[in-house]
Amino acid sequence: MKYWGLHWPNTTLNPGPEATDVPYSTVARFTTSTLVFGVIGLLQWLCSVGIYERFFSNKIQDFVDICTLANISVFILAAKQYGYYIHGRSGSLMRTSF
């Protein structure tokens, strides 16, 4: 893929020594990197939405949803001076430390 950013991209697997004489194009390099990062981001999103969120449940998010429906607030101390506060009205989870 390093040859995709040239002014004259060569699509062969082994372009040879003539590829070193062609300068890089800023627009072609930007387009290539945007395309690669876009495809990687799309694949991550599809895996997250299509697989992870469908087959694996988030227990803490389910508990926050129940607290929101019941309109109660919960304060959980996970350690001596560290914990979580779940506000019942907005359904937000905040970490607190003392």
Secondary structure as UniProt FT lines:
FT   HELIX           2..5
FT   HELIX           17..20
FT   HELIX           26..47
FT   HELIX           48..52
FT   HELIX           53..55
FT   HELIX           59..70
FT   STRAND          74..79
FT   TURN            80..81
FT   STRAND          82..87
FT   TURN            88..91
FT   STRAND          92..97
//
